[in-house]
Amino acid sequence: MSTVWNGARRRIHMQEVGPRDGLQMESVFVPTADKIAFVDALSRTGLAKIEVTAFVSPKAIPALRDAEDVMRGIARVPGVVHTALVPNVRGAERAIDAGTDELNLVMSATETHNLANLRMTREQSFAGLAEVASIAVDAGVAVNISLSCAFGCPMEGDVADLVVLRWCERFVELGASGITLCDTTGMAYPGQVAALARTVRNRWPGTQLTMHFHDTRGLGLPNILAAIDAGVDRFDASVGGLGGCPYAPGASGNVCTETVVHALELMGYDTGVDLAALLDVSRRVPALVGHDVASPIVKAGRRLDLHPEPASVAALRAAAAARVA
Protein backbone atom coordinates (compact mmCIF):
# COMPACT_ATOMS: atom_id res chain seq x y z
CA MET A 1 0.00 0.00 0.00
CA SER A 2 1.93 3.02 -1.28
CA THR A 3 1.47 6.40 0.40
CA VAL A 4 3.37 8.15 -2.42
CA TRP A 5 1.84 9.11 -5.76
CA ASN A 6 3.96 10.69 -8.54
CA GLY A 7 6.69 11.60 -6.08
CA ALA A 8 4.42 13.31 -3.53
CA ARG A 9 2.42 12.15 -0.54
CA ARG A 10 -0.76 10.56 -1.84
CA ARG A 11 -3.78 12.80 -1.32
CA ILE A 12 -6.88 11.40 0.34
CA HIS A 13 -9.95 13.64 0.18
CA MET A 14 -12.00 13.65 3.39
CA GLN A 15 -15.69 14.47 3.04
CA GLU A 16 -17.68 15.43 6.16
CA VAL A 17 -21.29 14.26 6.53
CA GLY A 18 -21.93 15.15 10.19
CA PRO A 19 -24.06 18.28 9.62
CA ARG A 20 -26.56 16.24 7.58
CA ASP A 21 -26.15 12.51 8.23
CA GLY A 22 -25.31 13.17 11.86
CA LEU A 23 -27.73 15.91 12.88
CA GLN A 24 -30.72 14.30 11.17
CA MET A 25 -30.52 11.50 13.74
CA GLU A 26 -30.62 13.82 16.75
CA SER A 27 -33.78 14.20 18.82
CA VAL A 28 -33.02 17.84 19.62
CA PHE A 29 -33.23 20.65 17.10
CA VAL A 30 -29.86 22.36 16.76
CA PRO A 31 -30.48 26.10 16.30
CA THR A 32 -29.83 27.45 12.82
CA ALA A 33 -27.05 29.79 13.95
CA ASP A 34 -25.29 26.89 15.66
CA LYS A 35 -25.56 24.76 12.52
CA ILE A 36 -24.03 27.53 10.46
CA ALA A 37 -21.19 27.97 12.96
CA PHE A 38 -20.66 24.18 12.94
CA VAL A 39 -20.35 24.04 9.15
CA ASP A 40 -18.15 27.15 9.04
CA ALA A 41 -15.76 25.65 11.59
CA LEU A 42 -15.58 22.43 9.58
CA SER A 43 -14.99 24.38 6.36
CA ARG A 44 -11.89 25.97 7.88
CA THR A 45 -10.25 22.60 8.69
CA GLY A 46 -9.31 21.68 5.12
CA LEU A 47 -12.04 19.13 4.40
CA ALA A 48 -12.71 18.59 0.70
CA LYS A 49 -16.49 18.41 0.90
CA ILE A 50 -19.19 18.98 3.54
CA GLU A 51 -22.74 17.65 3.37
CA VAL A 52 -24.44 20.67 4.87
CA THR A 53 -28.10 19.67 5.09
CA ALA A 54 -31.00 17.93 3.36
CA PHE A 55 -33.71 19.64 1.33
CA VAL A 56 -36.48 17.32 2.44
CA SER A 57 -39.93 17.77 3.91
CA PRO A 58 -39.77 19.26 7.44
CA LYS A 59 -42.21 16.52 8.46
CA ALA A 60 -39.77 13.84 7.28
CA ILE A 61 -36.70 15.25 9.02
CA PRO A 62 -37.67 18.04 11.45
CA ALA A 63 -34.06 18.43 12.59
CA LEU A 64 -33.15 19.87 9.17
CA ARG A 65 -36.19 22.06 8.58
CA ASP A 66 -33.95 25.12 8.22
CA ALA A 67 -32.07 23.86 5.15
CA GLU A 68 -32.35 27.07 3.09
CA ASP A 69 -31.28 29.32 5.93
CA VAL A 70 -28.28 27.14 6.73
CA MET A 71 -27.10 26.80 3.13
CA ARG A 72 -27.49 30.52 2.49
CA GLY A 73 -25.88 31.45 5.81
CA ILE A 74 -22.63 29.46 5.64
CA ALA A 75 -19.35 31.05 4.61
CA ARG A 76 -18.06 29.68 1.30
CA VAL A 77 -14.43 28.60 1.58
CA PRO A 78 -12.50 28.18 -1.69
CA GLY A 79 -11.81 24.54 -2.45
CA VAL A 80 -14.62 23.20 -0.24
CA VAL A 81 -17.66 21.69 -1.95
CA HIS A 82 -20.89 22.25 -0.03
CA THR A 83 -23.33 19.51 -0.93
CA ALA A 84 -26.84 18.58 0.24
CA LEU A 85 -29.11 15.58 0.09
CA VAL A 86 -31.98 16.09 -2.34
CA PRO A 87 -34.85 13.56 -2.65
CA ASN A 88 -37.08 15.08 -5.33
CA VAL A 89 -37.67 17.89 -7.82
CA ARG A 90 -38.95 20.34 -5.20
CA GLY A 91 -35.89 19.66 -3.06
CA ALA A 92 -33.64 20.19 -6.06
CA GLU A 93 -35.23 23.54 -6.84
CA ARG A 94 -34.82 24.66 -3.24
CA ALA A 95 -31.21 23.49 -3.07
CA ILE A 96 -30.20 25.14 -6.34
CA ASP A 97 -31.91 28.40 -5.34
CA ALA A 98 -29.97 28.35 -2.04
CA GLY A 99 -26.64 28.06 -3.87
CA THR A 100 -25.81 24.41 -3.19
CA ASP A 101 -22.65 23.29 -5.01
CA GLU A 102 -23.71 19.67 -5.52
CA LEU A 103 -26.89 17.63 -5.20
CA ASN A 104 -26.54 14.27 -3.46
CA LEU A 105 -29.22 11.80 -4.58
CA VAL A 106 -29.87 8.71 -2.46
CA MET A 107 -31.46 5.35 -3.12
CA SER A 108 -30.81 1.81 -2.00
CA ALA A 109 -29.29 -1.07 -3.93
CA THR A 110 -31.91 -3.40 -2.44
CA GLU A 111 -35.69 -3.31 -2.79
CA THR A 112 -36.47 -4.00 0.87
CA HIS A 113 -34.25 -1.24 2.25
CA ASN A 114 -35.46 1.21 -0.38
CA LEU A 115 -39.08 0.51 0.58
CA ALA A 116 -38.27 0.87 4.29
CA ASN A 117 -36.16 3.99 3.86
CA LEU A 118 -37.90 5.83 1.00
CA ARG A 119 -41.30 4.11 0.80
CA MET A 120 -40.80 3.51 -2.91
CA THR A 121 -39.60 0.73 -5.14
CA ARG A 122 -36.15 1.20 -6.64
CA GLU A 123 -37.66 1.92 -10.06
CA GLN A 124 -39.90 4.59 -8.56
CA SER A 125 -36.89 6.14 -6.82
CA PHE A 126 -34.85 6.08 -9.99
CA ALA A 127 -37.61 7.74 -12.02
CA GLY A 128 -37.86 10.57 -9.51
CA LEU A 129 -34.10 11.01 -9.20
CA ALA A 130 -33.76 11.05 -13.00
CA GLU A 131 -35.93 14.19 -13.00
CA VAL A 132 -33.73 15.70 -10.28
CA ALA A 133 -30.57 14.91 -12.23
CA SER A 134 -32.01 16.53 -15.35
CA ILE A 135 -32.79 19.75 -13.46
CA ALA A 136 -29.31 19.81 -11.91
CA VAL A 137 -27.51 19.19 -15.20
CA ASP A 138 -29.54 21.94 -16.89
CA ALA A 139 -28.61 24.31 -14.05
CA GLY A 140 -24.92 23.38 -14.21
CA VAL A 141 -24.94 21.88 -10.72
CA ALA A 142 -22.99 18.68 -10.04
CA VAL A 143 -24.82 15.46 -9.16
CA ASN A 144 -23.61 12.67 -6.90
CA ILE A 145 -25.51 9.42 -6.36
CA SER A 146 -25.22 7.67 -3.00
CA LEU A 147 -26.16 4.01 -3.25
CA SER A 148 -27.18 2.67 0.15
CA CYS A 149 -26.60 -0.98 1.16
CA ALA A 150 -24.05 -1.41 -1.62
CA PHE A 151 -22.13 -3.97 0.47
CA GLY A 152 -25.02 -5.78 2.14
CA CYS A 153 -28.58 -5.32 3.31
CA PRO A 154 -29.70 -6.05 6.88
CA MET A 155 -32.88 -7.61 5.52
CA GLU A 156 -31.80 -9.20 2.21
CA GLY A 157 -28.20 -10.13 3.03
CA ASP A 158 -25.44 -10.06 0.41
CA VAL A 159 -25.89 -7.77 -2.58
CA ALA A 160 -24.49 -8.97 -5.88
CA ASP A 161 -21.87 -6.70 -7.46
CA LEU A 162 -23.84 -6.84 -10.72
CA VAL A 163 -26.80 -5.20 -8.99
CA VAL A 164 -24.63 -2.37 -7.69
CA LEU A 165 -22.93 -1.92 -11.06
CA ARG A 166 -26.26 -1.82 -12.89
CA TRP A 167 -27.51 1.06 -10.75
CA CYS A 168 -24.19 2.90 -11.01
CA GLU A 169 -24.34 2.63 -14.80
CA ARG A 170 -27.85 4.02 -14.98
CA PHE A 171 -26.92 7.07 -12.90
CA VAL A 172 -23.70 7.73 -14.80
CA GLU A 173 -25.79 7.72 -17.98
CA LEU A 174 -27.99 10.41 -16.40
CA GLY A 175 -24.96 12.66 -15.95
CA ALA A 176 -23.91 11.95 -12.37
CA SER A 177 -20.32 13.10 -11.85
CA GLY A 178 -19.85 11.12 -8.64
CA ILE A 179 -20.84 7.80 -7.10
CA THR A 180 -20.81 7.02 -3.39
CA LEU A 181 -20.98 3.38 -2.38
CA CYS A 182 -22.51 3.24 1.10
CA ASP A 183 -21.96 0.56 3.72
CA THR A 184 -25.16 1.58 5.44
CA THR A 185 -25.11 -0.98 8.25
CA GLY A 186 -21.42 -1.84 8.53
CA MET A 187 -21.67 -5.15 6.65
CA ALA A 188 -18.69 -4.55 4.34
CA TYR A 189 -15.37 -6.33 4.73
CA PRO A 190 -11.97 -5.45 3.20
CA GLY A 191 -11.76 -8.07 0.44
CA GLN A 192 -15.25 -7.24 -0.77
CA VAL A 193 -14.53 -3.51 -0.67
CA ALA A 194 -11.31 -3.79 -2.66
CA ALA A 195 -12.88 -5.96 -5.37
CA LEU A 196 -15.91 -3.71 -5.93
CA ALA A 197 -13.81 -0.54 -5.78
CA ARG A 198 -11.45 -1.81 -8.49
CA THR A 199 -14.36 -2.79 -10.72
CA VAL A 200 -16.11 0.58 -10.40
CA ARG A 201 -12.89 2.55 -10.94
CA ASN A 202 -11.96 0.54 -14.01
CA ARG A 203 -15.42 0.83 -15.54
CA TRP A 204 -15.93 4.58 -14.90
CA PRO A 205 -12.45 6.14 -14.51
CA GLY A 206 -13.78 9.65 -15.09
CA THR A 207 -16.37 9.43 -12.30
CA GLN A 208 -15.49 10.46 -8.74
CA LEU A 209 -15.78 7.42 -6.48
CA THR A 210 -16.45 7.90 -2.76
CA MET A 211 -16.75 5.23 -0.09
CA HIS A 212 -19.08 5.73 2.88
CA PHE A 213 -18.48 3.34 5.77
CA HIS A 214 -20.12 2.75 9.13
CA ASP A 215 -18.17 1.27 12.01
CA THR A 216 -20.92 -1.05 13.23
CA ARG A 217 -18.65 -4.08 13.42
CA GLY A 218 -15.32 -2.30 13.88
CA LEU A 219 -14.30 -2.65 10.21
CA GLY A 220 -14.58 1.00 9.20
CA LEU A 221 -10.86 1.80 9.10
CA PRO A 222 -9.79 -1.59 7.65
CA ASN A 223 -12.32 -1.06 4.86
CA ILE A 224 -10.95 2.42 4.17
CA LEU A 225 -7.42 1.04 3.91
CA ALA A 226 -8.61 -1.71 1.54
CA ALA A 227 -10.33 0.89 -0.63
CA ILE A 228 -7.20 3.07 -0.70
CA ASP A 229 -5.20 0.05 -1.80
CA ALA A 230 -7.71 -0.35 -4.64
CA GLY A 231 -7.19 3.27 -5.72
CA VAL A 232 -10.03 5.09 -3.96
CA ASP A 233 -9.12 8.55 -2.66
CA ARG A 234 -12.43 9.96 -1.38
CA PHE A 235 -14.16 9.00 1.87
CA ASP A 236 -17.18 10.17 3.79
CA ALA A 237 -16.84 10.43 7.55
CA SER A 238 -18.61 12.15 10.42
CA VAL A 239 -17.01 14.27 13.12
CA GLY A 240 -17.38 12.52 16.46
CA GLY A 241 -18.82 9.49 14.67
CA LEU A 242 -22.27 11.11 14.53
CA GLY A 243 -25.05 9.48 12.55
CA GLY A 244 -26.46 6.15 11.59
CA CYS A 245 -29.50 4.88 9.70
CA PRO A 246 -32.96 4.86 11.29
CA TYR A 247 -34.12 2.18 8.85
CA ALA A 248 -31.14 -0.13 9.30
CA PRO A 249 -31.53 -2.24 12.46
CA GLY A 250 -28.36 -2.34 14.53
CA ALA A 251 -26.50 0.31 12.56
CA SER A 252 -24.13 2.52 14.53
CA GLY A 253 -22.55 5.78 13.54
CA ASN A 254 -20.38 6.68 10.60
CA VAL A 255 -16.63 6.28 10.77
CA CYS A 256 -15.23 9.10 12.89
CA THR A 257 -13.55 11.82 10.80
CA GLU A 258 -10.81 12.64 13.27
CA THR A 259 -9.99 8.97 13.81
CA VAL A 260 -9.55 8.42 10.07
CA VAL A 261 -7.50 11.59 9.60
CA HIS A 262 -5.26 10.71 12.55
CA ALA A 263 -4.61 7.21 11.21
CA LEU A 264 -3.99 8.24 7.61
CA GLU A 265 -1.64 11.04 8.58
CA LEU A 266 0.39 8.60 10.71
CA MET A 267 0.60 6.31 7.68
CA GLY A 268 2.03 9.08 5.52
CA TYR A 269 -1.05 10.12 3.51
CA ASP A 270 -1.93 13.76 2.89
CA THR A 271 -5.52 14.43 3.94
CA GLY A 272 -5.24 18.20 3.68
CA VAL A 273 -6.99 18.43 7.06
CA ASP A 274 -5.74 20.41 10.05
CA LEU A 275 -6.25 17.72 12.69
CA ALA A 276 -5.88 20.13 15.61
CA ALA A 277 -8.62 22.36 14.19
CA LEU A 278 -10.82 19.33 13.52
CA LEU A 279 -10.40 18.14 17.10
CA ASP A 280 -11.44 21.58 18.34
CA VAL A 281 -14.69 21.15 16.39
CA SER A 282 -15.21 17.61 17.66
CA ARG A 283 -14.79 18.69 21.28
CA ARG A 284 -17.71 21.08 20.82
CA VAL A 285 -20.06 18.48 19.33
CA PRO A 286 -21.41 17.11 22.68
CA ALA A 287 -22.60 20.58 23.64
CA LEU A 288 -24.19 20.93 20.20
CA VAL A 289 -26.20 17.69 20.35
CA GLY A 290 -26.61 17.33 24.11
CA HIS A 291 -24.81 14.03 24.63
CA ASP A 292 -21.38 12.42 24.47
CA VAL A 293 -20.04 11.19 21.13
CA ALA A 294 -17.76 8.33 20.14
CA SER A 295 -14.50 10.06 19.31
CA PRO A 296 -11.50 7.97 20.43
CA ILE A 297 -9.00 10.69 19.50
CA VAL A 298 -10.83 13.31 21.56
CA LYS A 299 -11.03 10.92 24.51
CA ALA A 300 -7.50 9.48 24.37
CA GLY A 301 -5.65 12.21 22.47
CA ARG A 302 -3.39 11.89 19.46
CA ARG A 303 -0.59 9.36 19.53
CA LEU A 304 1.97 11.86 20.83
CA ASP A 305 -0.30 13.93 23.06
CA LEU A 306 1.77 13.12 26.13
CA HIS A 307 0.76 13.33 29.78
CA PRO A 308 2.55 15.13 32.63
CA GLU A 309 4.94 13.04 34.68
CA PRO A 310 3.22 11.86 37.91
CA ALA A 311 4.53 13.37 41.13
CA SER A 312 5.49 9.88 42.36
CA VAL A 313 7.76 9.38 39.33
CA ALA A 314 9.41 12.74 39.91
CA ALA A 315 10.12 11.76 43.51
CA LEU A 316 11.58 8.40 42.48
CA ARG A 317 13.70 10.11 39.85
CA ALA A 318 15.06 12.56 42.44
CA ALA A 319 15.79 9.73 44.90
CA ALA A 320 17.67 7.77 42.23
CA ALA A 321 19.72 10.83 41.33
CA ALA A 322 20.58 11.37 45.00
CA ARG A 323 21.82 7.79 45.37
CA VAL A 324 24.08 8.17 42.33
CA ALA A 325 25.49 11.38 43.72
PyMOL commands that set and color helices and strands:
alter all, ss='L'
color gray80, all
select helices_A, chain A and resi 18-25+32-43+62-64+67-73+89-97+111-118+122-139+161-174+190-203+220-229+239-241+257-266+275-289+296-300+311-324
alter helices_A, ss='H'
color red, helices_A
select strands_A, chain A and resi 4-5+8-9+13-16+49-54+81-85+102-108+142-148+178-183+208-213+234-237
alter strands_A, ss='S'
color yellow, strands_A
deselect
rebuild
show_as cartoon
